[in-house]
């Protein structure tokens, strides 16, 4: 299906409209990151679920921790849709396929997009379990030649050259901060710490090298992950208000590769050189950290939706 024509996205939107009651058409969409699909559990009352493979044009989510379905319902009195599982370019999809749901959401009438993700902490002041509000991003793939807006342009999708220096709505960030500060349970009992900073997007699926982490840190990036930026850039282009969170699931331990020259020279001199290996990050670790904070993030998002 041609991804440069509005008709492709309209077909998906029309199919969805035919599957859910008209009074459940969403105004807010929530994209759930790794291990955070439980956000859909906060939906109140009746739910309507559609598997991705049932929707014309939709790819299928292949990552563990991503259910691969849309869940429609009401949250804090607002009509929402939760995207349980997103699409990544490392799964073999084009960036236009990865952002297809965002354009479909806009055709459904969605005005606000909330994007969550699990990310590695580059900022050494952060801790596992902290939640970071995105106020900016560094798109490594975008800087070196790939962007979801590349290719044939259609005015139906917005401006050809959109400004993205203000992707993450200040007003929505202020709403999020107020919701956090006013929730004494999250702040005092759950010790949920809210941060704010810059997200670095890499394509993955491999985690970063030591040198890459040092570079990103020097570029003033606070966390690093494999998603979010394609969706938020497209959302900005088509006129949606965007709020995004990173759940810090691990803290990067900066290190340097062992130097064979030093080791061999020391061995020849009869000396011992201690070889320190930096702890590797695993997807299982990410999912475990996400599970530990999932309920807290659900409460926070529910409060934010209430106040939007």
Residue pairs with C-beta under 8 A, 6 or more apart in sequence:
1 8
1 11
1 56
1 57
2 8
3 94
3 96
3 97
3 100
4 96
4 151
4 152
4 153
4 154
5 154
6 154
6 156
6 157
8 57
9 57
9 100
9 103
9 104
9 107
10 107
11 56
11 57
12 55
12 56
12 57
12 58
12 100
12 104
12 107
13 104
13 107
13 108
15 55
15 56
16 50
16 55
16 70
16 104
16 108
17 25
17 108
19 48
19 50
20 48
20 50
20 72
21 48
23 79
24 48
24 72
24 73
24 74
24 79
25 79
25 108
25 109
26 72
26 79
26 80
26 81
26 105
26 108
26 109
26 110
27 78
27 79
27 80
27 109
27 110
27 111
27 112
28 75
28 78
28 79
28 80
28 81
28 110
28 111
28 112
28 113
28 114
28 305
28 308
29 80
29 81
29 82
29 83
29 101
29 102
29 105
29 110
29 112
29 113
29 114
30 39
30 80
30 81
30 82
30 83
30 113
30 114
30 115
30 116
30 301
31 83
31 86
31 101
31 113
31 114
31 115
31 116
31 228
31 231
32 38
32 39
32 40
32 66
32 82
32 83
32 84
32 85
32 86
32 116
33 86
33 115
33 116
33 117
33 118
33 227
33 228
33 247
33 290
34 63
34 65
34 66
34 117
34 118
34 249
34 283
34 286
34 287
34 290
35 65
35 118
35 249
35 286
35 287
35 288
35 289
35 290
35 291
35 294
36 116
36 117
36 118
36 247
36 290
36 294
36 297
37 65
37 66
37 67
37 82
37 84
37 85
38 294
38 295
38 298
39 82
39 116
39 294
39 297
39 298
39 301
40 47
40 71
40 73
40 82
40 84
41 298
42 75
42 298
42 301
42 302
43 71
43 73
43 74
43 75
43 80
43 82
44 73
44 74
44 75
44 76
45 73
45 74
46 73
47 71
47 72
47 73
48 71
48 72
48 73
49 69
49 70
49 71
49 72
50 69
50 70
50 72
51 68
51 69
52 58
52 59
52 60
52 61
52 68
52 69
52 70
52 85
53 60
53 68
55 70
57 100
58 100
58 101
59 87
59 91
59 93
59 97
59 98
59 100
60 68
61 67
61 68
61 85
61 86
61 87
61 91
62 91
63 85
63 88
63 91
64 283
64 287
65 85
65 283
65 287
65 290
66 84
66 85
66 86
67 84
67 85
68 84
68 85
69 84
69 85
70 81
70 82
70 83
70 84
70 101
71 81
71 82
71 84
72 79
72 80
72 81
72 82
73 79
73 80
74 80
75 301
75 302
75 305
76 302
76 303
76 305
76 306
77 306
78 305
78 306
78 308
80 305
81 105
81 108
81 110
83 101
86 98
86 101
86 227
86 231
87 93
87 97
87 98
87 100
87 101
88 98
88 203
88 204
88 205
88 226
88 227
89 95
89 98
89 141
89 146
89 203
89 230
90 203
90 204
90 205
90 226
95 146
95 147
95 148
95 150
95 230
96 148
96 151
98 148
98 230
98 231
99 148
99 230
99 231
99 233
99 234
101 231
102 113
102 231
102 234
102 235
102 238
102 240
103 157
103 234
103 238
105 113
105 240
106 235
106 238
106 239
106 240
110 240
111 240
111 241
112 172
112 240
112 241
112 242
112 243
112 308
113 231
113 232
113 235
113 240
113 241
113 242
113 243
114 242
114 243
114 244
114 245
114 301
114 304
114 305
115 228
115 231
115 232
115 242
115 243
115 244
115 245
116 244
116 245
116 246
116 247
116 297
116 301
117 199
117 225
117 227
117 228
117 244
117 245
117 246
117 247
118 225
118 246
118 247
118 249
118 286
118 287
118 289
118 290
119 132
119 199
119 223
119 224
119 225
119 246
119 247
119 248
119 249
120 207
120 208
120 223
120 224
120 225
120 248
120 249
120 250
120 251
120 252
120 281
121 127
121 128
121 130
121 222
121 223
121 248
121 250
121 251
121 252
122 200
122 213
122 216
122 217
122 221
122 222
122 223
122 224
122 252
123 195
123 197
123 217
123 222
123 223
124 251
126 132
126 195
126 222
126 223
126 248
126 251
127 193
127 248
127 251
128 248
128 249
128 250
128 251
128 289
129 192
129 193
129 247
129 248
129 289
129 292
129 293
130 193
130 194
130 195
130 247
130 248
131 192
131 193
131 194
131 195
131 245
131 246
131 247
131 248
131 293
131 296
131 297
131 300
132 194
132 195
132 196
132 197
132 199
132 222
132 223
132 245
132 246
132 248
133 168
133 173
133 176
133 177
133 194
133 195
133 196
133 197
133 243
133 244
133 245
134 168
134 196
134 197
134 198
134 199
134 228
134 232
134 244
134 245
134 246
135 168
135 173
135 196
135 197
135 198
136 165
136 167
136 168
136 197
136 198
136 199
137 167
137 168
137 198
137 199
137 200
137 201
137 228
137 229
137 232
138 198
138 199
138 200
138 201
138 216
138 219
138 221
139 147
139 201
139 229
139 233
140 200
140 201
140 202
140 203
141 147
141 201
141 202
141 203
142 201
142 229
142 233
146 203
147 233
148 230
148 233
148 234
149 162
149 233
149 234
149 237
153 160
157 234
157 237
157 238
158 237
158 238
158 239
159 237
162 233
162 236
162 237
164 233
164 236
166 236
167 232
167 233
167 235
167 236
167 242
168 232
168 242
168 243
168 244
169 241
169 242
169 243
171 241
172 241
172 242
172 243
172 304
172 308
173 196
173 243
175 243
175 304
175 307
175 308
176 194
176 243
176 245
176 300
176 304
177 194
178 307
179 300
179 303
179 304
179 306
179 307
180 186
180 187
180 192
180 194
180 300
180 303
181 187
182 303
183 299
183 300
183 303
185 299
186 192
186 296
186 299
186 300
190 296
192 293
192 296
192 300
195 222
195 248
197 221
197 222
197 223
198 220
198 221
198 222
198 223
199 221
199 222
199 223
199 224
199 225
199 228
199 229
199 244
199 246
200 216
200 219
200 221
200 223
200 224
200 225
201 224
201 225
201 226
201 227
201 228
201 229
201 230
202 208
202 212
202 224
202 225
202 226
203 226
204 226
205 226
207 280
207 281
208 216
208 224
208 252
210 254
210 255
210 256
210 257
210 278
213 224
213 252
213 254
214 254
216 224
217 252
217 254
223 246
223 248
224 252
225 246
228 244
228 246
232 242
232 244
235 242
236 242
243 304
245 297
247 289
247 290
247 293
247 297
248 289
249 285
249 286
249 289
249 290
250 281
250 285
250 286
250 289
252 281
253 278
253 279
254 278
255 276
255 278
258 275
258 277
262 273
263 273
263 275
266 272
266 273
267 273
